[in-house]
Amino acid sequence: MKSRQGIVPLSGQMCTAIGRILIADAVWDRFVPKLRDRLANLSIGAPDDHSAELGPLIDVASADRYERLLAQASQEGETLLAGHRPNVGPLANFVAPALYAIDDPRSTLVQTELFAPIGIAERFTNDEAAAVLANMTRYGLSASVYSQSGERAQRMARAIKAGTVWINCHNRLMAEAETGGYRESGLGRLHGVEGLADFLETKHIYQEFGQLPTG
């Protein structure tokens, strides 16, 4: 099965998969149709099908939950790409990608870990608004920033409250760099130098200096 990095790695069942896509007003009308068409044309198949780009969810219960999320998303926002459960072989846990435009960052869908190939598209007007919008979530595990300006990308990466921010890429995970999040995305770090702390027993020794009292 081919690897994809954004919304659909492991069919979205990855904690660092993209759930929210913040898109500038200036490029919304050009970007959204391309994203929608790319998701709509992903080939769905079994994990041993090397031509497939999207596999099943882990079980039927997860597929049932996916359908509940779709129903809720269609009530809370505009449907850009309607998801469904395609008939792929004997299993009932294959699902197709979905894409919704939601304006209210307080939406349950925005504030939910999706763990399914569902994308939530949100507009922003300027960089300051984008940073505020990106941080309006209970989670802060990872994010990515895409810009032709290196200075702008670095500025936005620093403004986003997430444990990992990639620039012009996503899901670049490596053992040498720590992984962990802010807020409800968990405590502590995996990998990297900081990840070694869980395997250490730190010892603290304190010594008082000065003349010891006599008598």
C-alpha positions, 0 to 999 in steps of 0.5 A: 500500500502506498504511503500518504502523509497528510489526512490519510496516513493509516486511513487517518488513524494516526495521531499526527494525521492532519485533521484541520486544514487552515486555508487563506481566503486568497487561495481558497477557491483554487486550493479547495477543489484540488484538495477535494479532487485529490481525496475523491480519486484516492484508490481504496483497497486491502492492505496487501494491494500495492496499488491502493492508497487507502486501506480500512479502518481498524474495525467495524466499530471505528467505521460506525463512528466515522459515519456518526462523525460524517452526520455531525459534520454535515450538520455543522458545516458545508459538505465539500466531499461526502464520505461513504463506506464503499463495498470493498471485499468482505469487510465492512470497515472500508471508508472513503475520504471526506472533506467539510468546511466549518467556520466555527472553531468551537465545533465538536468536529474541530475539537475532536480527534477524528482518527478517520480520513476526514478533513476539516477546512477552515478559512483565515484572512491573515497570519495573525488570525491563522495563529489564533485559529490554529491554537483554538483547540484542546490539542497541540500534538503537531502541525505543519505550515506551508509558505513560499516565504521562509521567514513567514513560515518560521514566524507562524511555526513559532506562533502555533502551540504544538509540540512539533511543527513541520514546514512545507512537509508533514509527518517527518518523524524520526528517532533523533527528534522528540515527539510530544504535544501541548495541552490535552495531547499528552505529557512528556516526550518520545524519542530524541534527547528528551525522550531518554528521561523516562529511562533514567533515574535522576539523582539529586545531591545537595550540600550545605556550605559553611562552618558546621555548628559545634556543641 
